[in-house]
Amino acid sequence: MTEKEVFFETRGSLGLITINRPNALNALTLNMVREIHPTLKEWANDSKIKFVVIQATGDKAFCAGGDIRALYDWGQSSDSRSTDFYYEEYKLNHFIKRFPKPYIALVNGIVMGGGVGLSVHGSHRIAGENFSFAMPETGIGLFPDVGGSYFLSRLPKNIGMYLALTGNRIKSSDAIFLGISQHFIESKKHGKIIDYLSDGKNPESFIQDLKLDSSASEIEKISNEIGNLFDAESVEGILENLENHKGELATKSLDTILKKSPTSLKLAHKLITNGKNINFEECMKMEYRVVCRVMSDKDFYEGVRALIIDKDNVPKWDPKTIEEVDNSKISNFFSSLEDKELIFD
């Protein structure tokens, strides 16, 4: 018998969600989205439920993203689930962002892509000792989605652009500096959080007693340098900045970025640039337009083949370089889907 992918419990005042795919780094599936969203709707309207917590089984990963292999297979066979997943996932992200009650994400371990969407939009974001955040989608021909155009674009000193283009990981101290997480609380104390919330205690009444001071943020130390290097109106401009600056950060960033999908880099830059000036709902609609075009393009399938299926780590991007990417094609990724636009309830 297949084990349940996600568990739902009610404990007194608390609705508790537990992601349960530890052998798959708790990757998010379409079925999980289809279970979580209606449960949250039910709890939003249940006067007995005062708080919601989302956590995950195991300490290796909270959720390492969407089920990329399933998306690859669906897309290759022209199965509508390849875009249905994003449609339903983005609606769930929106519901979490607008959830009317405290929504507490207990994030310990790897959190990427779809896992970010389940946690970063919550009212309370708690990082454990194994917290490791990244948005590495440009490395598989995708882009930082699940609201990345909204929250990454609002990080200080172009750090959102840096994280989007490089896909680099950050630790709990960095996430707290940036506001991606709010508090550092060791995972051994997460059970206490659940107990307190079950008893109806408001998070603000006990979080200060449980949290620890996080270590110094490494990204804070280099934030001014990131701000200068990633301040450009185009990917080409950023690459020029990196090429002209001989420091370690510039050299490593340049080497990392040049391995990513050129099309994805252009899309990520435009999404984050546009996202600065529009609200969350418009960001999600924009991302849905783009992801539908990505799922009909080449680079996503080549990136997944190279990194996940064949694991040769040598994707053959098309086009191969930033200079070869047609800007008019990039603009087409953002055009209206007409009657297939993302619509929120």
KALIN-V848553 format. One record per backbone hydrogen bond with DSSP energy under -0.5 kcal/mol. CO is the residue of the C=O (numbers start at 1). NH is the residue of the N-H. If there is no record, write none. Layout:
CO:NH + CO:NH
This chain:
5:20 + 7:18 + 9:16 + 11:14 + 13:50 + 13:51 + 14:11 + 14:16 + 15:53 + 16:9 + 17:55 + 18:7 + 19:57 + 21:24 + 21:26 + 22:25 + 24:27 + 25:64 + 28:67 + 29:33 + 30:34 + 31:35 + 32:35 + 32:36 + 33:37 + 35:39 + 36:40 + 37:41 + 38:42 + 39:43 + 40:44 + 41:45 + 43:46 + 45:47 + 46:49 + 48:50 + 50:102 + 51:15 + 52:104 + 53:17 + 54:106 + 55:19 + 60:110 + 63:112 + 65:28 + 66:68 + 67:71 + 68:72 + 69:73 + 70:74 + 71:75 + 72:76 + 73:77 + 74:79 + 75:78 + 79:82 + 80:83 + 80:84 + 81:85 + 83:87 + 84:88 + 85:89 + 86:90 + 87:91 + 88:92 + 89:93 + 90:94 + 91:95 + 92:96 + 93:97 + 94:98 + 96:99 + 102:52 + 102:104 + 103:105 + 103:124 + 104:54 + 104:106 + 105:107 + 105:126 + 106:108 + 107:128 + 109:132 + 110:62 + 110:63 + 111:134 + 112:115 + 113:116 + 113:117 + 114:118 + 115:119 + 116:119 + 116:120 + 119:122 + 124:105 + 124:126 + 125:182 + 125:183 + 126:107 + 127:185 + 128:131 + 131:172 + 132:111 + 133:170 + 134:113 + 136:139 + 137:140 + 137:142 + 138:141 + 138:261 + 143:145 + 145:148 + 147:150 + 147:151 + 148:152 + 148:153 + 150:154 + 152:155 + 155:158 + 156:159 + 158:162 + 159:163 + 160:164 + 161:165 + 162:166 + 163:167 + 170:133 + 171:175 + 172:176 + 173:177 + 174:178 + 175:179 + 175:180 + 175:181 + 183:127 + 183:185 + 184:212 + 186:189 + 187:190 + 189:192 + 189:193 + 190:194 + 191:195 + 192:196 + 193:197 + 194:198 + 195:199 + 196:201 + 197:200 + 198:13 + 202:205 + 203:206 + 203:207 + 206:209 + 206:210 + 207:210 + 207:211 + 212:184 + 217:221 + 218:222 + 220:223 + 222:226 + 223:227 + 224:228 + 225:229 + 226:230 + 228:231 + 230:232 + 234:238 + 235:239 + 236:240 + 237:241 + 238:242 + 239:243 + 240:244 + 241:245 + 244:246 + 247:251 + 248:252 + 249:253 + 250:254 + 251:255 + 252:256 + 253:257 + 254:258 + 256:259 + 257:260 + 261:265 + 262:266 + 263:267 + 264:268 + 265:269 + 266:270 + 267:271 + 268:272 + 269:273 + 270:274 + 271:275 + 272:276 + 274:277 + 275:278 + 279:283 + 280:284 + 281:285 + 282:286 + 283:287 + 284:288 + 285:289 + 286:290 + 287:291 + 288:292 + 289:293 + 290:294 + 291:295 + 293:296 + 294:297 + 298:302 + 299:303 + 300:304 + 301:305 + 302:306 + 303:307 + 304:308 + 304:309 + 305:310 + 305:311 + 306:313 + 315:317 + 321:324 + 321:325 + 322:325 + 325:327 + 326:329 + 326:330 + 327:331 + 328:332 + 329:333 + 330:333 + 330:334 + 331:334 + 332:335 + 337:340 + 338:341
